[in-house]
């Protein structure tokens, strides 16, 4: 099918000359625009289609949405221009401007033991540049939802970054297309935020992905190589050996919070936070990208990467100028990456990285986190026994099976609790779900639906606690408070009232014990026993109360026996007197 496509001319204008591989949108090709004097190169995207009539209609709707979205982005700064969109023989095509350059993947450190890590200046410059592009897109109500290094192309002529592949149907959560369409656009990437695994996307989703790219550059670790905090699920990345200021670290950590509601909610917010950071930006910065190829790596294009070594391109011989610090750093990073991969490596950088054993395990982890257990296991098992990471891989597989089973069980418990309107139990079950994005996002969805019910119920329980406390029934008040989830909106009030009512319960318990003592003094052991039985187990004097309860119970029993004996004696005397009177 691909061979038949190569050489084909569309609309009697666009000739397909090279296969650039699949994308989220469908398939990408390099083409010539035959109506331009020099046969300008362009990117031709072919949208996946189906012979099924219903599917074909869905594709038309998808295509219409895509065109409308890309037209809004057309000619925006840092975004490739849309040249034309059309349908031909029930296939759908987009023609876009070709950005000559290479992806940001080239600049990322592949392995921290080999490559030069980014400095803070480089990370902040990346953030500012890409956030400027995102601010424009988000202002049109568009979320990219597949922001990753491969989709950030640095143009060779001036070093400017372009954000490509706005073909992901990235709609804000409030205005998403029908689910049958959205399911086709699920993205699987190390940089994908957790909410997108359940088909939800927000402007903060793009902010998460960008933050993860910057952290990768600073640490040398891809997202799948970073540890997470088991309580918050947030990444643990800012270790002592990373030279980054507290201010930048705080901004990045907020950008990549596991919960999208805790992140910055717009690109403008992040830019505002970055505004007052005094970062040294070197004057020549990425000028060295201009008119220079990357001869060692020999990168072929993905969607917008094209070598500068085409016959009709400008001369790529190096200019002998004094390099800036950032120029030197970039060249060192590229050289280190090349050494790590091996000189004369294959054309696609991502394929080379993927086929290394560590990255095979990383890709397996991506699949695992996305909910594709079988695919994850298959990828992990592809690592040969002679590999140095084979023992680690086998141990990982065992952990995956164990955690997957537990996660499925806890989700089932949460789902059952939700269906039975046991809202607080949904939260309890969600806290027991292991660190698997697929299951956590499914459970989080139930939690989000249950939260409003929990809040209503929490307020009712709090009011009942207030009423019981007003009647000095602190035990019942505490019982109501203990049923309220601590992470509800009234959690802080509940925490304070638990302390207050516990103290008052202690005071009341002491008072009750004193009343019991008073009744015991006047030999009213029955009343003393009744009072002592009101003292709660949770109080400090409960053990003493139990001792007194035993004592007073014994004395009460003795008192009862004596009373019965005296009653019996009186009864016998009365009987004897009666008999005597009868005899007389």
Secondary structure, DSSP 4 states (H G I P E B T S, - for coil): -HHHHTT-EETTTEEEEEEEEE-SSEEEEEEEETTSTT--EEEEEEE---SSHHHHHHHHHHHHHHHHHHHHHTT-TTSPPEEEEEEETTEEEEEEE---EEEGGGTS-S-TTTSPPP-HHHHHHHHHHHHHHHHHHHHTTB------GGGEEEETTT--EEE----S--B-GGG---HHHHGGG----TT--GGGGGT---HHHHHHHHHHHHHHHHHS--GGGSEE-TTT--EE---TTS---HHHHHHHHHHT-SSGGGS-SSHHHHHHHHHT------SSTTGGGTT---TTT-PPPSSS---TTSTTSPP-PPP--PPPHHHHHHHHHHHHHHHHH-TT--S-HHHHHHHSHHHHHHHHHHHHHHT-HHHHHHHHHTS-TTSTTHHHHHHHHHHHHHHHHHHHHHHHHHHHHHHTT-HHHHHHHHHTS-S-HHHHHHHHHHHHHHHHHHHHHHHHHHHHHHHHHHTT-HHHHHHHHHTS-TTSTTHHHHHHHHHHHHHHHHHHHHHHHHHHHHHHHTT-HHHHHHHHTTS-TTSTTHHHHHHHHHHHHHHHHHHHHHHHHHHHHHHHHHHHHHHHHHH-
